[in-house]
Amino acid sequence: MPLKIAVAGGGVGGMAAAIALQNQGHAVTVFEQARAFGRIGADVNLTPNAVHALDGLGIGDRLRATAARPEFRISRTWDSGEETSRLPMSAAAEEKYGAPQLTIHRADLLAALESALLPDTLIFGRRVADVCQSDDGATLIFADDSREDFDLVIGADGIHSAIRYALYGADDPQFTGLVSYRGVFAREDAPDLPNLDSFTKWWGPTSDLQIVTFPLNRGKEIFVFATTGQKDWTEEGWTLPGDIDALRDIYKDFHPEARALLMACRDVTRSALHVRAPMPRWSEGRVVLLGDAAHPMVPFMAQGACMASEDAVVLGCALDSVDPAGLPAALERFADIRRPRTTRVQEGSLANDWLKKGGNADWVYGYDAWGAVKDAAA
Ligand SMILES: Cc1cc2nc3c(=O)[nH]c(=O)nc-3n(C[C@H](O)[C@H](O)[C@H](O)COP(=O)(O)OP(=O)(O)OC[C@H]3O[C@@H](n4cnc5c(N)ncnc54)[C@H](O)[C@@H]3O)c2cc1C
């Protein structure tokens, strides 16, 4: 029986969930607070587990039209430049996991997802303020005080989720003491630098210092991410300007190839990194959370968008053939399947030692979101 479903938040998780649920015949509307998608942010890293999930939604060709395919995932030491691990990520990952790693501009990923939605699914400029529910349904309350009734409400509204707040009350994300910087440069601006076709992490002398770099836009651009410990600056945002000279100065003792990455960036944005501890529940009745609303994580395993994509697919499978009366139990089943994995990734991201010296990446990259519900029932 088709359900009438609202998704709060048209980010990666929200739109992916909408596609998964529309593909099963449900009537889905996505409410996004932004008036339009700007070309905001930059990088999104999609490891094979996420590409496998998104391929099944039918957007694989769109992703590959603009994404880059990193050749290797490399770890290097900040001063000597020594390689401490090198994992093949392109054809070898495709053979092993059924999908490659793709790195893509967030705007291109959102455009690919939007292209797979039915017309009029995504409504811009509608900010969700609250949700309430009865035994029969859930009501979304918007910032303009209007209301709409649904069988099910999905909170995919990011780290500061209004839906999470409505379900579980105030619990602000914690500042980690780390500030992240993001920049992009044209590959032709640094033609002699090695490994620009790979995902490389430069591990600093302390855990607050690291540089991550990988190709975007089919390799024509190179993305650079770096962090510093800065206890007195806590602002979040994707467009706040950072001081590139101050950043270069902090990294002045790094290997020349690492410094050259920062030299190639003309400017950077900066954003303080926040986290929240894993939550014991993600659903109440007919309202459920997914993505950053349920499990925000620091970016040190590069799995934020990947976990949101997996959530979306698993939620779609968990709601296959569910009737309205069975919804609360199906939502709990979904959360029970996903929570152990996202908790492990949240904790691993915070520990910040993923693939530092090699190790087996199969438990992350080899996950089959499409089989997770069946696997859990077996
Ligand atoms: C503008 C922006 C730029 C980003 N840039 C990058 C980047 O460059 N690199 C990177 O790794 N990650 C980036 N991220 C984060 C990354 O995309 C997410 O961590 C990840 O994809 C998880 O996705 P999500 O769908 O759970 O949450 P998000 O991607 O954060 O999506 C949440 C969506 O909900 C909307 N929303 C929030 N509150 C409400 C509300 N009350 N009512 C209606 N809509 C609401 C937001 O506008 C957003 O579109 C960015 C996120 C945003 C919002």
The ligand as an SDF file (V2000), in Angstrom:
LIG
                    3D

 53 58  0  0  0  0  0  0  0  0999 V2000
   25.4690   23.4210    2.3420 C   0  0  0  0  0  0  0  0  0  0  0  0
   26.2550   22.1890    2.6960 C   0  0  0  0  0  0  0  0  0  0  0  0
   27.5200   22.0130    2.1290 C   0  0  0  0  0  0  0  0  0  0  0  0
   28.2640   20.8660    2.4340 C   0  0  0  0  0  0  0  0  0  0  0  0
   29.5040   20.7150    1.8780 N   0  0  0  0  0  0  0  0  0  0  0  0
   30.2240   19.6170    2.1460 C   0  0  0  0  0  0  0  0  0  0  0  0
   31.4960   19.4240    1.5780 C   0  0  0  0  0  0  0  0  0  0  0  0
   31.9940   20.2430    0.8210 O   0  0  0  0  0  0  0  0  0  0  0  0
   32.1540   18.2760    1.8870 N   0  0  0  0  0  0  0  0  0  0  0  0
   31.6360   17.3340    2.7290 C   0  0  0  0  0  0  0  0  0  0  0  0
   32.2830   16.3000    2.9690 O   0  0  0  0  0  0  0  0  0  0  0  0
   30.4550   17.4860    3.2940 N   0  0  0  0  0  0  0  0  0  0  0  0
   29.7310   18.6020    3.0250 C   0  0  0  0  0  0  0  0  0  0  0  0
   28.5090   18.7660    3.6140 N   0  0  0  0  0  0  0  0  0  0  0  0
   28.0290   17.7510    4.5640 C   0  0  0  0  0  0  0  0  0  0  0  0
   27.6840   16.4750    3.9070 C   0  0  0  0  0  0  0  0  0  0  0  0
   27.0410   16.6910    2.6830 O   0  0  0  0  0  0  0  0  0  0  0  0
   26.8330   15.7040    4.8990 C   0  0  0  0  0  0  0  0  0  0  0  0
   27.5710   15.5190    6.0790 O   0  0  0  0  0  0  0  0  0  0  0  0
   26.4750   14.3430    4.4270 C   0  0  0  0  0  0  0  0  0  0  0  0
   26.2330   14.2890    3.0730 O   0  0  0  0  0  0  0  0  0  0  0  0
   25.2670   13.8080    5.2120 C   0  0  0  0  0  0  0  0  0  0  0  0
   24.1190   14.1590    4.5140 O   0  0  0  0  0  0  0  0  0  0  0  0
   22.7200   14.4950    5.1700 P   0  0  0  0  0  0  0  0  0  0  0  0
   21.7670   14.3960    4.0370 O   0  0  0  0  0  0  0  0  0  0  0  0
   22.4900   13.6880    6.3810 O   0  0  0  0  0  0  0  0  0  0  0  0
   22.8570   15.9970    5.6850 O   0  0  0  0  0  0  0  0  0  0  0  0
   23.1270   17.3220    4.8680 P   0  0  0  0  0  0  0  0  0  0  0  0
   23.8800   17.0530    3.6300 O   0  0  0  0  0  0  0  0  0  0  0  0
   23.6550   18.3050    5.8490 O   0  0  0  0  0  0  0  0  0  0  0  0
   21.6640   17.7750    4.3860 O   0  0  0  0  0  0  0  0  0  0  0  0
   20.6910   18.2960    5.2380 C   0  0  0  0  0  0  0  0  0  0  0  0
   19.7550   19.1380    4.4050 C   0  0  0  0  0  0  0  0  0  0  0  0
   18.6610   19.5170    5.2230 O   0  0  0  0  0  0  0  0  0  0  0  0
   18.3910   20.8740    5.0280 C   0  0  0  0  0  0  0  0  0  0  0  0
   17.7620   21.3440    6.2710 N   0  0  0  0  0  0  0  0  0  0  0  0
   18.3400   21.5330    7.4690 C   0  0  0  0  0  0  0  0  0  0  0  0
   17.4400   21.9300    8.3770 N   0  0  0  0  0  0  0  0  0  0  0  0
   16.2530   21.9910    7.7220 C   0  0  0  0  0  0  0  0  0  0  0  0
   14.9290   22.3200    8.1360 C   0  0  0  0  0  0  0  0  0  0  0  0
   14.6640   22.6790    9.3900 N   0  0  0  0  0  0  0  0  0  0  0  0
   13.9350   22.2630    7.2060 N   0  0  0  0  0  0  0  0  0  0  0  0
   14.1960   21.8910    5.9030 C   0  0  0  0  0  0  0  0  0  0  0  0
   15.4310   21.5820    5.4830 N   0  0  0  0  0  0  0  0  0  0  0  0
   16.4460   21.6150    6.3830 C   0  0  0  0  0  0  0  0  0  0  0  0
   19.7600   21.4950    4.7490 C   0  0  0  0  0  0  0  0  0  0  0  0
   19.6410   22.7320    4.0670 O   0  0  0  0  0  0  0  0  0  0  0  0
   20.3970   20.4200    3.9040 C   0  0  0  0  0  0  0  0  0  0  0  0
   20.1130   20.5760    2.5330 O   0  0  0  0  0  0  0  0  0  0  0  0
   27.7450   19.9060    3.3400 C   0  0  0  0  0  0  0  0  0  0  0  0
   26.4670   20.0760    3.9080 C   0  0  0  0  0  0  0  0  0  0  0  0
   25.7200   21.2050    3.5840 C   0  0  0  0  0  0  0  0  0  0  0  0
   24.3350   21.3960    4.2000 C   0  0  0  0  0  0  0  0  0  0  0  0
  1  2  1  0
  2  3  1  0
  2 52  2  0
  3  4  2  0
  4  5  1  0
  4 50  1  0
  5  6  2  0
  6  7  1  0
  6 13  1  0
  7  8  2  0
  7  9  1  0
  9 10  1  0
 10 11  2  0
 10 12  1  0
 12 13  2  0
 13 14  1  0
 14 15  1  0
 14 50  1  0
 15 16  1  0
 16 17  1  0
 16 18  1  0
 18 19  1  0
 18 20  1  0
 20 21  1  0
 20 22  1  0
 22 23  1  0
 23 24  1  0
 24 25  2  0
 24 26  1  0
 24 27  1  0
 27 28  1  0
 28 29  2  0
 28 30  1  0
 28 31  1  0
 31 32  1  0
 32 33  1  0
 33 34  1  0
 33 48  1  0
 34 35  1  0
 35 36  1  0
 35 46  1  0
 36 37  1  0
 36 45  1  0
 37 38  2  0
 38 39  1  0
 39 40  1  0
 39 45  2  0
 40 41  1  0
 40 42  2  0
 42 43  1  0
 43 44  2  0
 44 45  1  0
 46 47  1  0
 46 48  1  0
 48 49  1  0
 50 51  2  0
 51 52  1  0
 52 53  1  0
M  END
$$$$
